[in-house]
Amino acid sequence: MIHAFPKAAAGAAALFLMLPFAAQAQDSDDPQTLAVHGQATMVVQGVGGFADPYRGTNSLAPHQVRETIDVTLYAGVRPWDSGELWVNPEIDQGFGLSNTLGVAGFPSAEAYKVGRDEPYLRLQRLFFRQTIALGGESAVVTPAANQLGARQTANRVVLTLGKFGVGDVFDTNRYAHDPRGDFLNWSAVDTGSFDYAADAWGYSTGIAAEWYQRSWTLRAGLFNLSKIPNGETLERGFQQYQIDVEVEHRHRIGGQPGAIRVTAFRNRGRFGRFDDALALGAVQGQPADTALVRQRTTRMGVGVNMEQALTSTLGVFARAGIADGAIEPYDFTDIDRTAQLGVALNGAGWGRANDRIGLVGIVNGISHDHQRYLDAGGIGVLVGDGRLPHSGSEAIAEAYYDWQPRKNLDVTLDYQFVANPGYNRDRGPANVFALRLHGGF
């Protein structure tokens, strides 16, 4: 059944009626010195019945409906030339399906790993950005959330410091990276095997540097991991940390823009090896548990991310990634390898230029040691049915239609088909439906 919809959350939902009429940010070539933006998103998501012969601690349950709401303020100021300071307080409420458990490619990236009945306030981002011009053609930067309007050169260095999301800088994709505007599935909006540093809400503290030179960009970042896997509290002094490196090349094919990105990560901290957990569990006669065998080690992974416009209204995108399957994932989700392929279509062809359709297919997998760990009763970040006698890849298809009835207000219908949820061929397939309402200014 759906969780009770508290009065405070209903009040937050009422912001959908006000956001489209809020004051717009200035539209000028002159550098903005101050800006305020906001957004509100509500997702109601449900799953029907499916094969469910047994359950574990982290299993997806059939026949349920859940909702999430988030309301975010984006306030920015320019303290000096080419500098920006942004703060993003946010009100959150609600739960993901099964408390955001049961599927490695979880069906809603709007569902945090922390669910609550009553709305609560949290500071999600507080960061400073400095842009250093290096010459080249100058272009106008359109004002947006977390982006002051100005002019910037094609060649530049951008430094970002503070609390923000790794995904704000790395593994971006114009067609699949925003669960408030395009796809909902975790492994659609990010590379599933990218175990990026984050607290339970998806944010970290650290520094990122970007060097834009003609059609190339080189990015590097250093971020704090959470104190414990999937935890609510981040490290403060990089005792456990992540290093990210990304190379991007932008191009045009047939006059249409595209980009390819290669992203690598290196996590250093206290992680458990699956074979060590299996060996200890066998000796003790207990379920395998990586928490009992954690020691300081390194986990690495790499991913490729592509986007390409085919026409002015049609685009294609793809991602693929792999990570060390001998060691437990830490902050994102239980995926050791992943691949996705999708398309996005603008509605201009049927007279709805602001509407969009998206379709993506995703395959997520885990290593043999990871399979054995789950079969021995192990629990992961999101999955763990208590046993896994018949493992298989998670196969996910997602489709959405985003309808914009008026400016700054979007209504989205979303459907996902999930085969082998939690890599378990004994369970599923699950049919997941969602309604998303999003307003912003």
C-alpha positions in Angstrom: 0.0 0.0 0.0 1.0 3.6 -0.5 2.6 5.4 2.5 0.4 8.0 4.2 0.7 11.3 2.4 1.4 13.8 5.2 -0.1 17.3 5.2 3.4 18.9 5.0 4.2 16.9 1.9 0.9 17.9 0.4 1.9 21.5 1.0 5.2 20.8 -0.8 3.3 19.3 -3.7 1.2 22.5 -4.0 4.4 24.3 -5.1 3.9 22.7 -8.5 1.1 25.2 -9.0 3.4 28.1 -8.1 6.7 27.2 -9.6 5.8 27.9 -13.2 4.7 31.4 -12.3 7.8 32.3 -10.3 10.1 35.1 -11.4 12.5 34.1 -14.1 16.3 34.5 -13.9 17.7 37.5 -15.9 18.4 36.8 -19.6 21.4 39.0 -20.6 24.9 38.8 -21.9 26.1 40.7 -18.9 27.4 38.4 -16.1 24.8 37.6 -13.5 25.8 38.5 -10.0 22.8 36.9 -8.2 20.3 34.2 -9.1 17.6 32.1 -7.4 16.0 29.0 -9.0 13.8 26.3 -7.6 12.3 22.9 -8.5 9.8 20.5 -7.1 9.5 16.9 -8.2 7.0 14.2 -7.1 7.2 10.6 -8.3 4.5 8.0 -7.5 5.8 4.6 -8.5 4.2 1.1 -8.2 5.0 -2.5 -9.0 2.5 -5.2 -9.7 2.6 -8.9 -8.9 5.5 -11.2 -9.9 7.0 -14.5 -9.0 8.1 -14.2 -5.4 8.9 -17.7 -4.0 11.2 -16.4 -1.2 12.5 -13.1 0.1 15.5 -11.8 1.9 16.4 -8.6 3.8 17.0 -6.7 0.5 14.3 -8.2 -1.7 11.8 -6.3 -3.9 8.3 -7.0 -2.7 5.3 -7.2 -5.2 2.1 -5.3 -5.0 3.2 -1.9 -3.6 3.0 1.8 -4.4 5.4 4.4 -3.0 5.9 8.2 -3.5 8.8 10.6 -3.2 8.8 14.4 -3.1 11.8 16.8 -3.2 11.8 20.6 -3.3 15.1 22.3 -4.0 16.3 25.9 -3.8 19.3 26.9 -5.9 20.8 30.2 -4.7 23.9 31.6 -6.3 26.1 34.7 -6.1 29.2 35.9 -8.0 31.7 37.2 -5.4 34.2 38.2 -8.0 34.8 37.9 -11.8 34.3 34.3 -13.0 33.6 33.0 -9.5 30.3 31.4 -8.4 29.1 30.4 -4.9 26.0 28.1 -4.8 23.9 26.7 -2.0 21.1 24.1 -2.5 18.9 23.4 0.6 16.3 20.7 -0.1 13.2 19.3 1.4 12.7 15.6 0.9 10.0 13.1 1.8 8.9 9.6 0.9 10.2 6.1 0.1 11.4 4.1 -2.8 9.9 0.7 -3.5 10.8 -1.7 -0.7 12.7 1.2 0.9 15.0 1.5 -2.1 16.0 -2.1 -2.1 15.7 -5.2 -4.3 16.9 -4.2 -7.7 20.5 -3.2 -8.5 19.3 -1.0 -11.4 16.8 0.6 -9.0 13.7 1.9 -10.8 13.7 5.5 -9.3 16.8 7.7 -9.0 14.5 10.2 -7.2 14.3 7.7 -4.3 17.2 8.2 -1.9 18.6 5.4 0.3 17.0 7.3 3.3 13.2 7.3 3.4 11.0 9.2 5.8 7.3 9.7 6.2 7.6 13.4 7.2 9.4 16.0 5.1 12.9 17.0 6.3 15.4 19.7 5.4 18.9 18.9 4.2 21.8 20.9 2.7 22.6 18.9 -0.4 25.1 21.2 -2.1 27.4 24.0 -1.0 30.1 24.7 -3.5 32.4 27.3 -5.1 33.2 27.3 -8.8 36.0 29.3 -10.5 36.4 29.6 -14.2 39.7 30.6 -15.7 39.6 31.8 -19.3 42.3 30.5 -21.7 41.1 32.1 -24.9 39.2 30.8 -28.0 35.8 31.7 -29.1 33.4 33.3 -26.6 29.9 32.1 -26.1 26.9 33.0 -23.9 26.2 30.7 -20.9 22.4 30.5 -20.3 21.4 31.1 -16.7 20.2 27.9 -15.1 20.1 26.1 -11.7 23.7 26.2 -10.4 24.9 28.2 -13.4 25.1 32.0 -13.4 24.6 33.6 -16.8 27.8 35.1 -18.4 30.1 34.7 -21.4 32.9 32.1 -21.3 35.7 31.1 -23.7 35.9 27.8 -25.4 39.3 27.1 -23.8 39.1 27.3 -20.0 39.8 25.7 -16.7 37.0 25.2 -14.2 37.6 24.4 -10.6 34.8 23.2 -8.3 35.2 22.8 -4.5 32.8 21.9 -1.7 29.8 19.6 -1.4 28.2 18.5 -4.7 27.5 15.4 -6.7 30.2 13.5 -8.5 27.6 13.2 -11.3 27.4 17.0 -11.5 30.8 16.8 -13.3 31.5 13.2 -14.4 29.6 10.7 -16.6 27.1 13.4 -17.8 24.9 12.7 -20.8 22.4 15.1 -22.5 19.8 12.3 -23.0 20.1 10.2 -19.8 21.4 11.9 -16.7 18.4 13.7 -15.0 15.8 11.7 -13.1 13.7 14.8 -12.8 13.6 15.3 -16.5 14.4 12.1 -18.4 14.9 8.5 -17.3 14.3 7.3 -13.8 16.3 4.1 -13.5 19.6 4.4 -11.6 21.5 2.5 -14.2 20.0 4.6 -17.0 21.0 8.0 -15.6 24.5 6.9 -14.6 26.9 4.1 -15.6 25.7 1.3 -13.2 29.2 0.1 -12.4 30.5 3.6 -11.6 30.8 3.3 -7.8 30.9 7.0 -7.3 31.6 8.6 -3.9 28.4 9.6 -2.2 26.5 9.7 1.0 23.0 8.0 1.1 21.6 11.0 -0.7 24.1 10.9 -3.6 26.4 13.8 -2.7 30.0 14.1 -1.6 32.6 16.6 -0.6 35.7 17.2 -2.6 37.3 19.1 -5.5 37.1 18.7 -9.3 39.2 20.3 -12.1 38.2 20.5 -15.7 40.4 21.6 -18.6 38.5 22.5 -21.8 40.7 22.8 -24.9 39.0 23.0 -28.3 37.0 19.7 -28.7 38.6 18.0 -25.7 38.0 18.1 -22.0 40.1 16.5 -19.3 38.5 16.1 -15.8 39.9 14.9 -12.5 38.4 14.8 -9.0 39.1 13.8 -5.4 36.1 13.0 -3.2 35.4 11.7 0.3 33.7 8.3 0.5 31.1 7.6 3.1 32.4 6.4 6.5 30.6 3.0 6.0 29.2 1.6 2.8 26.0 3.2 1.7 26.3 5.4 4.8 24.7 8.7 5.7 28.0 10.3 7.0 30.9 11.2 4.7 34.6 11.1 5.6 36.0 14.6 6.2 39.7 14.2 5.7 39.9 11.8 2.8 40.7 8.9 5.1 38.6 6.9 2.5 38.5 8.6 -0.8 37.8 8.3 -4.5 39.9 9.6 -7.5 38.1 10.2 -10.8 39.6 10.9 -14.2 37.6 11.5 -17.4 38.5 12.3 -21.0 35.8 13.8 -23.2 35.9 14.4 -27.0 33.1 16.5 -28.7 32.5 16.1 -32.4 30.0 16.5 -35.2 28.8 13.8 -37.5 26.6 14.8 -40.4 26.5 18.3 -38.9 25.0 16.9 -35.6 26.7 17.2 -32.3 28.0 14.2 -30.2 30.4 13.3 -27.5 32.4 10.4 -26.1 33.6 10.2 -22.5 35.8 7.6 -20.9 35.7 7.7 -17.0 37.8 5.8 -14.6 37.6 5.7 -10.8 39.8 4.5 -8.0 38.3 3.9 -4.5 40.6 3.5 -1.5 39.2 2.5 1.8 38.1 -0.4 4.0 36.3 -2.8 1.7 35.6 -6.5 1.9 36.5 -9.2 -0.6 33.8 -11.7 -1.5 36.1 -14.7 -1.2 37.3 -13.7 2.3 33.6 -13.3 3.4 32.7 -16.7 1.9 35.6 -18.4 3.6 34.8 -16.9 7.0 31.1 -17.7 6.7 31.9 -21.3 5.9 34.1 -21.6 9.0 31.5 -20.0 11.2 28.5 -21.6 9.7 26.9 -18.2 9.2 25.8 -16.2 6.1 28.7 -14.5 4.3 29.2 -10.9 5.5 31.8 -8.5 4.0 31.5 -6.2 7.0 33.5 -8.9 9.0 36.4 -9.0 6.6 36.9 -5.4 5.6 40.5 -4.1 5.3 42.2 -1.2 3.5 42.2 -2.0 -0.2 41.6 -0.5 -3.6 38.7 -0.9 -6.0 38.8 0.4 -9.5 36.5 0.6 -12.6 36.2 2.2 -16.0 33.2 3.2 -18.2 32.5 4.6 -21.6 29.7 7.1 -22.3 28.4 8.2 -25.7 25.8 10.6 -27.0 25.0 11.5 -30.6 22.3 13.6 -32.2 21.0 11.9 -35.4 18.7 14.7 -36.4 17.5 18.0 -34.7 14.9 15.9 -32.8 16.4 12.4 -32.5 19.4 11.3 -30.4 21.0 8.1 -29.4 23.1 7.3 -26.3 25.0 4.4 -24.8 27.1 3.5 -21.8 29.2 0.5 -20.8 31.2 -0.1 -17.7 33.1 -2.6 -15.6 34.5 -2.6 -12.1 36.5 -5.0 -9.9 34.0 -7.8 -9.1 36.2 -9.4 -6.4 35.5 -6.5 -4.0 32.2 -5.2 -2.6 30.7 -2.0 -4.2 30.8 0.8 -1.7 28.6 3.8 -2.3 26.4 3.3 -5.3 24.9 -0.1 -6.2 25.6 -3.8 -6.7 26.7 -3.7 -10.3 30.1 -5.0 -11.6 29.4 -4.7 -15.3 26.8 -2.8 -17.3 25.7 -1.8 -20.7 22.9 0.4 -22.0 21.6 1.6 -25.3 18.8 4.1 -25.8 17.1 6.8 -27.9 15.4 10.1 -27.1 13.0 11.8 -29.4 11.7 15.4 -29.3 7.9 15.8 -30.1 8.3 18.4 -32.8 7.2 15.8 -35.4 3.7 15.6 -33.9 3.4 19.3 -33.0 4.6 19.0 -29.4 8.1 20.5 -29.6 8.5 20.6 -25.8 7.4 16.9 -25.3 9.9 14.1 -25.3 9.9 10.3 -25.6 12.8 8.1 -24.3 13.5 4.4 -24.6 16.5 2.5 -23.1 17.6 -1.1 -22.7 20.0 -2.0 -19.9 21.8 -5.2 -18.9 23.5 -5.3 -15.5 25.7 -8.1 -14.2 27.9 -9.3 -11.3 31.0 -11.4 -11.0 31.0 -15.1 -10.1 32.4 -14.4 -6.6 29.6 -11.8 -6.2 27.0 -14.4 -7.2 28.4 -16.9 -4.7 28.4 -14.2 -2.0 24.7 -13.5 -2.5 23.9 -17.2 -2.7 25.6 -17.6 0.7 23.2 -15.2 2.3 25.3 -12.1 1.7 23.7 -8.6 1.6 24.8 -5.9 -0.8 24.1 -2.2 -1.1 20.7 -2.7 -2.6 20.2 -6.5 -3.2 20.2 -9.7 -1.2 17.4 -12.3 -1.4 19.0 -14.5 1.2 20.1 -17.0 -1.4 20.7 -17.0 -5.2 20.6 -20.6 -6.5 19.7 -19.5 -10.1 21.5 -16.2 -11.0 21.1 -14.2 -14.1 21.8 -10.7 -15.4 19.3 -8.0 -14.6 17.7 -7.0 -17.9 15.8 -3.7 -17.8 13.8 -1.8 -20.3 12.5 1.7 -19.6 10.2 4.0 -21.6 8.8 7.4 -20.8 6.7 10.1 -22.3 7.2 13.6 -20.9 4.3 16.0 -21.6 4.8 19.7 -21.0 1.3 21.3 -20.6 2.8 24.7 -20.0 6.2 26.2 -19.6 8.2 25.0 -16.6 5.7 22.2 -15.8 6.2 18.6 -16.9 4.1 15.5 -16.5 5.8 12.2 -17.2 4.5 8.6 -17.6 7.2 6.0 -17.1 7.2 2.2 -17.5 10.0 -0.2 -16.6 10.3 -4.0 -17.2 12.7 -5.6 -14.8 13.8 -9.2 -15.5 15.7 -11.1 -12.8 15.5 -8.4 -10.1 18.5 -8.7 -7.8 20.1 -11.1 -10.4 17.6 -13.8 -9.3 16.0 -15.8 -12.0 13.6 -17.3 -9.4 12.0 -13.8 -8.9 10.2 -11.5 -11.3 9.8 -10.2 -13.9 8.5 -7.0 -12.4 6.4 -4.4 -14.2 7.0 -0.9 -12.7 4.8 2.1 -13.5 5.4 5.7 -12.4 3.9 9.2 -12.7 6.3 12.1 -12.3 5.3 15.7 -11.8 8.1 18.3 -12.1 8.0 22.1 -11.9 10.9 24.6 -11.9 12.0 28.1 -12.5 
